[in-house]
Amino acid sequence: MKKRFWLVLVMLFTTVGLLSGCGITVGKRANHVDNWQRIQKRGYVTVGLDDTFVPMGFREKSGKLVGYDVDLARALFKLYNIKVSFQTIDWSMNATELNNGTIDLIWNGYSKTPEREKVVAFSDTYLQNDQTLVTLRKDNIKSFNDMTGKTLGAQAGSSGANDISTYHTLLKDKIKGKSPVLYDSFTNAFIDLNAGRIQGMIIDSTYAGYYVNHESNPKDYRIINGSFPKEAFGVGMRKTDTTMRHKINRGLKILAKNGTLAKINHKWFGDAADSPLLKK
């Protein structure tokens, strides 16, 4: 009996080890092959997102995941009879999660930048965005220059944080400590802004407008446009996923042509959405 018991244990651990190894192998292979057929066969694609990024992808009080990019991703993959599985990730680790095979796409108000284009491939631009400065009116900050000596917040890994570092004279050289306070989410940054621990935050205009308009007292805030370059939102994917890129670009064009993109734009942004696909 003892020999049989130990034999069963050895077989069990060997099986677990093999399964674990298979999982790791799939992750490593994902960054070296075109994964479209695998994704199509299993019937779902995994999208990585920050589930606090209003209104691109966030959770309602009930816990339900909603948002602009959530609607757009589902509508696009419905064209291919593929379901979308959303995976909450540490946003500062998005490219790592993608290339490790944990997720298949980064789709969450993901701005195209030269740095990101070195490690991921992007879809066509489906929405344009600006980085804005959000302050409390009571702090009497009306321009970027008024942030001199003040404490600034930004989300870690965001394009806003990158802009602060890149365009020194606009903000970095003015703010206290010449470095922003970095947060894991914009939600936590807003908490500190309201508590007075920071006096301003750099944030996507899409998030800023939606968040402020849904506050109980929107007039308490001031949204200030700066001189950062306009940004383009695209879907991030592995460079080897050339078929995926073709399918997503084709899907975006179909959604623009059949009116679905316009409906999603209006649902989340009213007439404020800036989508280059609808201008063609």
Number of C-alpha atoms within 10 A of each C-alpha: 6 7 8 9 9 11 11 12 12 11 11 12 11 12 12 11 12 12 12 11 12 12 13 14 13 13 18 15 14 21 19 13 13 17 18 16 11 12 16 14 9 10 13 16 20 19 24 25 26 25 23 18 20 24 23 24 23 22 16 12 7 6 8 8 15 16 20 21 21 21 19 20 22 15 21 24 17 13 14 13 13 18 20 18 15 21 16 15 17 16 21 14 11 23 20 14 19 24 22 19 21 21 26 27 28 27 25 27 28 22 24 21 15 7 9 15 12 9 16 20 19 24 19 20 18 21 20 18 19 20 26 25 27 27 26 19 13 9 13 11 21 17 15 19 13 15 21 17 14 16 21 30 27 27 24 20 17 22 23 23 22 15 18 22 17 13 14 12 12 18 24 21 16 20 20 16 13 18 18 24 18 18 17 17 19 26 15 16 24 21 12 17 20 16 10 13 15 19 22 31 28 28 24 23 19 24 18 22 19 15 17 17 12 9 11 8 9 13 11 13 18 22 22 16 15 15 11 15 11 10 18 20 21 22 25 28 25 27 19 16 20 15 13 21 21 12 17 20 19 14 19 21 18 15 20 19 14 10 11 17 24 18 14 19 19 14 14 19 16 11 10 11 17 16 19 14 17 15 7 8
